[in-house]
Amino acid sequence: MSTIEITKGTIPAGTYAADPSHSTAEFTVRHMKISTVRGVFLDFDASLEGGDQPRVTGAIRTGSAVTHDETRDGHLKSPEFFDVERYPEATLTGTLVAPDRFEGELTLKGVTKPVTMRATVSGPDTDPWGNERVGLELEGTVNRIEHGVNWNAPLPGGGFLLDDEVGLHASLSFVKQA
């Protein structure tokens, strides 16, 4: 598959659904100013509406976050982070407005804020089983404090345990629906 520019007709009109076995939704955050902790959401869905102004809609189940540390994963579910009892989903909606830019809104913990992300589109192409596919990579950052994810701890040498900026990355393989 090749990477293409968003132009009229780039993503053929129609509705596409993310193939969960070939897609990921991830986040990153700096820890103690010395390393990056990575996490993945195991339960999410996304759709793409092709045509002149491609539109993306996605949702993650916040309780599905995995960072490979059970204690931290449990803490992420608490009211100090995702508060999964009150806010079981976070959503992202928006439009591909340029060959390399997605503009939309992220709703996390009931707070909706604008978000701009780098975008890379691959395809369209047909897989060996006759399905039309389009690939989409989205990458950007959000300030977690703006969404009410405020927990932190001071470090003895100054600063805080966690950065306020959180990296978001989605690698999505969309399949055209009948």
C-alpha positions in Angstrom: 0.0 0.0 0.0 1.1 3.5 -0.7 0.7 6.7 1.3 -1.5 9.2 -0.5 -2.7 12.8 -0.1 -6.2 13.6 0.8 -7.8 14.9 -2.3 -11.4 14.7 -3.6 -12.1 11.0 -4.0 -9.0 9.8 -2.1 -11.0 7.7 0.3 -13.8 6.4 -1.8 -17.3 7.2 -0.5 -18.7 4.7 1.8 -18.6 3.6 5.4 -15.5 1.7 6.8 -15.1 -0.1 10.1 -11.9 -0.6 11.9 -10.6 -4.2 11.8 -9.8 -4.8 15.5 -7.2 -7.5 14.8 -5.2 -5.1 12.6 -5.7 -1.9 14.6 -4.4 -0.4 17.8 -5.2 2.6 20.1 -2.3 3.6 22.4 -1.1 6.3 24.8 2.2 7.4 26.2 3.3 9.5 29.2 6.7 10.6 30.5 7.3 9.1 34.0 9.7 10.8 36.4 11.1 12.8 33.5 13.3 9.8 32.6 11.2 7.2 30.8 8.0 6.8 28.8 5.2 4.5 29.9 3.2 3.0 27.1 -0.3 1.7 27.3 -2.9 0.2 24.9 -6.7 0.1 24.9 -7.8 -3.4 24.2 -11.4 -2.6 23.6 -12.2 0.1 21.0 -14.0 0.7 17.8 -13.7 3.3 15.0 -15.5 4.1 11.8 -14.5 6.2 8.7 -16.9 7.8 6.3 -15.1 8.3 3.0 -15.7 10.9 0.3 -14.8 14.5 -0.2 -14.4 15.2 3.5 -13.5 12.0 5.3 -14.8 11.8 8.8 -13.6 9.6 11.7 -15.5 8.5 14.8 -14.0 6.3 17.5 -14.6 5.2 21.1 -12.4 3.4 23.6 -13.5 1.6 26.7 -11.4 3.2 29.4 -11.4 0.2 31.6 -9.5 -1.8 28.9 -6.3 0.2 29.4 -3.3 -2.1 29.8 0.3 -0.9 30.7 1.7 -4.3 31.8 1.6 -3.4 35.5 -1.5 -4.6 37.3 -1.3 -2.0 40.1 -0.9 0.9 37.7 -3.7 -0.5 35.5 -6.0 -0.7 38.5 -5.1 2.9 39.4 -5.9 4.1 35.9 -9.5 2.7 36.4 -9.9 4.8 39.6 -11.5 8.3 39.8 -8.0 9.8 40.0 -7.5 8.8 36.3 -10.2 7.4 33.9 -13.0 7.0 36.5 -14.3 4.0 34.5 -17.4 3.6 36.7 -18.7 7.1 35.7 -17.0 7.4 32.3 -16.7 4.0 30.7 -15.9 5.5 27.3 -13.8 8.2 25.7 -14.6 9.4 22.2 -12.8 11.0 19.3 -14.6 12.5 16.3 -13.3 14.7 13.5 -12.4 15.2 9.9 -9.3 14.8 7.8 -8.8 18.4 6.7 -5.5 18.1 4.9 -3.2 15.3 3.6 -1.5 15.2 7.0 -3.9 16.7 9.5 -6.9 15.5 11.5 -9.0 18.0 13.4 -11.7 17.0 15.9 -12.8 16.7 19.4 -11.7 14.3 22.2 -14.2 13.6 25.1 -12.6 12.2 28.2 -14.2 12.1 31.6 -17.1 14.1 30.2 -14.9 17.0 29.1 -14.8 17.7 25.3 -11.8 19.6 23.9 -10.5 20.3 20.4 -7.6 18.1 19.2 -5.4 18.3 16.2 -3.4 15.2 15.2 -0.9 14.3 12.4 -2.6 11.9 9.9 -1.2 9.5 7.4 -3.5 7.7 5.0 -2.6 4.5 3.2 -4.5 2.9 0.4 -7.2 2.3 -0.7 -6.2 -1.3 -1.6 -7.9 -4.6 -1.8 -6.9 -7.5 0.5 -6.6 -11.1 -0.7 -10.2 -11.8 0.3 -11.7 -9.0 -1.8 -12.2 -6.4 1.0 -11.4 -2.8 0.3 -9.2 -1.3 3.0 -7.9 2.1 4.0 -5.2 2.6 6.6 -5.1 5.6 8.9 -2.4 6.6 11.4 -3.2 9.4 13.9 -0.7 10.8 16.3 -0.9 13.8 18.7 -0.8 15.0 22.2 -3.4 16.2 24.7 -3.1 17.9 28.1 -4.6 15.4 30.6 -5.3 18.2 33.1 -7.7 19.8 30.7 -9.8 16.6 30.8 -9.8 16.4 34.6 -7.1 13.7 34.9 -5.2 15.6 37.6 -3.5 13.0 39.8 0.2 13.4 40.3 2.9 13.1 42.9 5.8 15.5 43.6 9.4 14.2 43.1 11.9 14.7 45.9 14.3 16.5 43.5 11.6 18.7 42.1 9.0 18.3 39.4 6.3 15.6 39.3 5.9 11.9 38.6 3.9 12.4 35.4 3.9 14.8 32.6 0.7 16.7 31.8 1.1 16.0 28.1 -0.1 12.5 27.0 0.8 11.1 23.6 -2.0 9.5 21.6 -1.5 7.1 18.7 -4.0 5.1 16.6 -3.0 2.8 13.8 -6.3 1.8 12.1 -7.0 -0.6 9.3 -10.5 0.2 8.0 -12.6 -2.3 5.9 -15.3 -1.0 3.6 -18.8 -2.1 4.7 -21.3 -3.6 2.3 
